[in-house]
């Protein structure tokens, strides 16, 4: 089981890999020798647990507390990458789990779409899965607006919310704004549209979190 420090260290190594670089430990870059010792020990602990491979070591002079001047990480192993994938998936799931908790049980269609999105977010690094996750969150928002407003169209539903003073217009109309922007940017979010569009992971998470914020707002004001 990795502690918080080892998780943070593994994620830093992962970031370097994403940038096309080997993670390099240099004891001279630390102002506090205890921090250097902690990181050095952490690297060997990750190696011994099978999360990383180390490509080279440079021995230190005996009078210094750290054992090595430099340590270069060769790569993150299959086991390490699996851990990172699961860890990041759990982090991405937290806002979604919170929204599922907030949405009242009477809005079953919205909750069903959110539950489906949960499955896809576990594979957010896959292009198709993140589009499916975004589509499901978008469908959850649409379903909630329609049920709350008792309208069968998201535009009419949004107008109903505005007419019935469900909050400031800048907030109430944000759901429809998100809906329009996503469909304009990513044509294949629509079912049946085969026009391919690129949806980077950062963009997918941005839109998902923005949708969840709107769903949380609408759920809370209906509970009040």
NORGI-V883656 format. One record per pair of residues at least 12 apart in sequence whose ideal C-beta (glycine too) atoms are under 8 Angstrom apart, sorted by sequence separation. I is the first residue (numbers start at 1). J is the second residue. D is the distance in whole Angstrom. If there is no record, write none. Layout:
{{I & J & D} {I & J & D}}
This chain:
{{58 & 70 & 4} {120 & 132 & 4} {121 & 133 & 5} {142 & 154 & 5} {145 & 157 & 4} {149 & 161 & 6} {185 & 197 & 7} {27 & 40 & 7} {57 & 70 & 7} {58 & 71 & 8} {120 & 133 & 4} {145 & 158 & 6} {148 & 161 & 7} {186 & 199 & 6} {25 & 39 & 6} {56 & 70 & 7} {57 & 71 & 6} {100 & 114 & 5} {158 & 172 & 7} {25 & 40 & 7} {56 & 71 & 8} {99 & 114 & 6} {100 & 115 & 7} {117 & 132 & 8} {158 & 173 & 6} {56 & 72 & 5} {117 & 133 & 5} {120 & 136 & 7} {145 & 161 & 7} {54 & 71 & 6} {55 & 72 & 5} {158 & 175 & 6} {25 & 43 & 6} {54 & 72 & 7} {55 & 73 & 7} {96 & 114 & 6} {100 & 118 & 8} {158 & 176 & 4} {54 & 73 & 6} {55 & 74 & 4} {117 & 136 & 4} {53 & 73 & 7} {54 & 74 & 6} {116 & 136 & 5} {117 & 137 & 5} {52 & 73 & 5} {53 & 74 & 4} {96 & 117 & 6} {97 & 118 & 8} {154 & 175 & 7} {155 & 176 & 6} {52 & 74 & 8} {53 & 75 & 6} {96 & 118 & 6} {114 & 136 & 7} {154 & 176 & 6} {52 & 75 & 7} {113 & 136 & 5} {114 & 137 & 7} {117 & 140 & 7} {52 & 76 & 6} {53 & 77 & 6} {113 & 137 & 7} {51 & 76 & 7} {52 & 77 & 6} {93 & 118 & 6} {96 & 121 & 6} {154 & 179 & 6} {182 & 207 & 6} {40 & 66 & 5} {51 & 77 & 6} {113 & 139 & 4} {114 & 140 & 5} {40 & 67 & 6} {50 & 77 & 6} {113 & 140 & 4} {37 & 65 & 6} {40 & 68 & 6} {43 & 71 & 6} {51 & 79 & 6} {52 & 80 & 6} {93 & 121 & 6} {36 & 65 & 8} {37 & 66 & 6} {50 & 79 & 5} {51 & 80 & 4} {92 & 121 & 5} {93 & 122 & 8} {111 & 140 & 8} {178 & 207 & 7} {9 & 39 & 7} {36 & 66 & 5} {43 & 73 & 7} {50 & 80 & 7} {110 & 140 & 4} {113 & 143 & 6} {145 & 175 & 6} {33 & 64 & 8} {40 & 71 & 7} {109 & 140 & 8} {110 & 141 & 8} {145 & 176 & 8} {33 & 65 & 5} {51 & 83 & 7} {89 & 121 & 6} {92 & 124 & 6} {178 & 210 & 6} {5 & 38 & 7} {9 & 42 & 5} {13 & 46 & 8} {22 & 55 & 7} {27 & 60 & 7} {33 & 66 & 7} {89 & 122 & 5} {110 & 143 & 4} {178 & 211 & 6} {9 & 43 & 7} {46 & 80 & 7} {89 & 123 & 8} {109 & 143 & 4} {110 & 144 & 4} {141 & 175 & 6} {89 & 124 & 7} {6 & 42 & 6} {10 & 46 & 6} {88 & 124 & 8} {107 & 143 & 7} {174 & 210 & 8} {175 & 211 & 8} {178 & 214 & 7} {5 & 42 & 6} {9 & 46 & 7} {27 & 64 & 7} {107 & 144 & 6} {110 & 147 & 7} {141 & 178 & 7} {142 & 179 & 7} {109 & 147 & 7} {141 & 179 & 7} {6 & 45 & 6} {13 & 52 & 6} {27 & 66 & 5} {175 & 214 & 5} {6 & 46 & 6} {85 & 125 & 7} {107 & 147 & 6} {138 & 178 & 8} {174 & 214 & 6} {10 & 51 & 6} {27 & 68 & 7} {28 & 69 & 7} {96 & 137 & 8} {103 & 144 & 7} {106 & 147 & 8} {107 & 148 & 8} {138 & 179 & 7} {10 & 52 & 7} {27 & 69 & 6} {25 & 68 & 8} {26 & 69 & 7} {27 & 70 & 8} {171 & 214 & 8} {175 & 218 & 7} {26 & 70 & 6} {138 & 182 & 6} {25 & 70 & 6} {24 & 70 & 6} {25 & 71 & 4} {171 & 217 & 6} {2 & 49 & 8} {24 & 71 & 7} {25 & 72 & 8} {24 & 72 & 5} {25 & 73 & 8} {134 & 182 & 7} {2 & 51 & 8} {23 & 72 & 7} {24 & 73 & 7} {22 & 72 & 5} {23 & 73 & 4} {167 & 217 & 7} {22 & 73 & 6} {138 & 189 & 7} {22 & 74 & 7} {134 & 186 & 8} {166 & 218 & 7} {135 & 189 & 5} {167 & 221 & 6} {131 & 186 & 7} {134 & 189 & 7} {166 & 221 & 6} {135 & 191 & 8} {16 & 73 & 8} {131 & 188 & 7} {161 & 218 & 8} {17 & 75 & 7} {131 & 189 & 6} {17 & 76 & 6} {13 & 73 & 5} {14 & 76 & 6} {13 & 76 & 6} {134 & 199 & 7} {10 & 76 & 7} {131 & 199 & 6} {130 & 199 & 6} {10 & 80 & 6} {14 & 84 & 5} {134 & 204 & 5} {137 & 207 & 8} {141 & 211 & 5} {148 & 218 & 6} {130 & 201 & 6} {133 & 204 & 7} {137 & 208 & 5} {140 & 211 & 8} {144 & 215 & 6} {127 & 199 & 7} {10 & 83 & 7} {11 & 84 & 7} {131 & 204 & 7} {134 & 207 & 6} {138 & 211 & 6} {141 & 214 & 6} {145 & 218 & 7} {10 & 84 & 7} {130 & 204 & 4} {134 & 208 & 6} {137 & 211 & 5} {141 & 215 & 6} {144 & 218 & 6} {148 & 222 & 6} {133 & 208 & 6} {137 & 212 & 7} {140 & 215 & 6} {144 & 219 & 7} {11 & 87 & 8} {125 & 201 & 6} {124 & 201 & 6} {134 & 211 & 8} {137 & 215 & 8} {7 & 87 & 7} {124 & 204 & 7} {2 & 83 & 7} {124 & 205 & 7} {121 & 208 & 8} {117 & 208 & 8} {114 & 215 & 8} {110 & 215 & 7} {96 & 208 & 7} {103 & 215 & 7} {107 & 219 & 7} {92 & 205 & 6} {95 & 208 & 8} {99 & 212 & 5} {102 & 215 & 8} {95 & 209 & 6} {98 & 212 & 8} {102 & 216 & 5} {104 & 219 & 6} {96 & 212 & 6} {99 & 215 & 5} {103 & 219 & 5} {95 & 212 & 5} {99 & 216 & 6} {102 & 219 & 5} {98 & 216 & 7} {102 & 220 & 7} {104 & 222 & 7} {104 & 223 & 6} {99 & 219 & 8}}
